[in-house]
Amino acid sequence: MTLIYFLIVIGILVFVHEFGHFIMAKRAGVRVEKFSLGMGPKIAGFKKGDTEYVLSALPLGGYVKMAGENPDEEPTGAADEFQSKTVWQRVKIAATGPLTNIVLAFLIMPIVFMVGTYSEGPAKVGYVEPGSPAEHSGFLAGDLIEKIDGRSISDWTEALSLIAVNPNTDVTVLVDRQGKQETLTLRPATATELKIGMSGLIPDMPAEIGKLKPGFPAEKAGISVNDKVLAVDGKTIYHWNQFSTIVRDSKGKKLALLIERGGKRIEKTVTPIEDSGRFVIGVEPVMRLVFKKYGFLESIRLGFDKTIESIDLTFITLKKLVTFGLSIKTLGGPVMIAQMSGQAASAGLSSFLSLLAMISISLGILNLLPIPVLDGGLILFLVIEAIRKKPVSRKVMEVSQSIGAAVLITLIAVVSYNDIMRMFFSK
């Protein structure tokens, strides 16, 4: 099923991208010789008018073949050839593919909110890890994060994403603290070899038991699902992470728990055991997310805001990658997309559509980069042609495209390596 969902995602994104090129070429009067969904050998197809519509064997791509598009071909001067069109017409044809991918995200995201999505709630700090950058910056449990570097924060996903792409960089955080606004400077630390920013800010999560592992100390001690841990060894517990840390640091020492169950307080004694190198009692927290559907107009507003937020985050991530602020190991390729497609589909339609929109944004923006062999590279050549009043020489284009192809192949190799390492060697 993962493979099927992956093919659905890739098929939709490639079709939308190539359809953008196709429809703009038709509008400009360019003869389209072939529209292929997929690459490589032809599986099936038909011809209508001047265009052959083809389904090809390799699903990782597609293309629109326009008359006179290939610089290696001598233009005949026919009015319906790509090279016969004005610079502006050719720029529009090149740009419409990636822009259609971005437009797709604007169309999909409102549907996500109409179908229904799990609400995280506002970015309220539930726990500040001791010794973390957040503690050094003066964050307190109960702080409500309103802005990061001037960007309004709607939920924890947005807050943690902006923190993640700013390792070892000062960010300004505006918080609401008991009705009063405070401005704090946070410098996220680098977490793992991926160079992802880590702050030590943890969302609000009470120490409430959501699941018990059979045969582990918690079950044997008589602890039940929905029990809420109020204190451990007389120390008040405010957050699940605080409780988890105490258990982990216990070194197997017996712990006295004060628990609330059905409005009554009871005491339990439990002795952590070592499992996979750390001390545990065999419990997992309650995950309380609210599933909510929105009306048509509200869904359009929320979908628009979420898409703009994702575009903004994509540009921030690209900037960090180019300036080496983020490791290239954070990038993923087809294998990661396949895994995420399967996971999102199993989580429900809204999760699947959200993933489709996010990948569509990334694909659109990536193709607009001024790298030869990408749409952005062609646009760059056309801009130069407009400035010089004559086309870039065939030799320069060939060399540039060879370099661009080498960069792209290297990038594909890197993300494929990252996928393999995550798949087989991640812990």
PyMOL commands that set and color helices and strands:
alter all, ss='L'
color gray80, all
select helices_A, chain A and resi 2-27+82-84+87-115+133-137+156-164+217-220+240-248+296-322+328-330+334-347+349-367+375-388+394-425
alter helices_A, ss='H'
color red, helices_A
select strands_A, chain A and resi 32-48+51-66+117-119+125-128+144-148+151-152+171-177+180-186+189-191+196-198+201-203+209-212+228-232+235-236+255-261+264-270+273-275+278-280+283-285+290-292
alter strands_A, ss='S'
color yellow, strands_A
deselect
rebuild
show_as cartoon
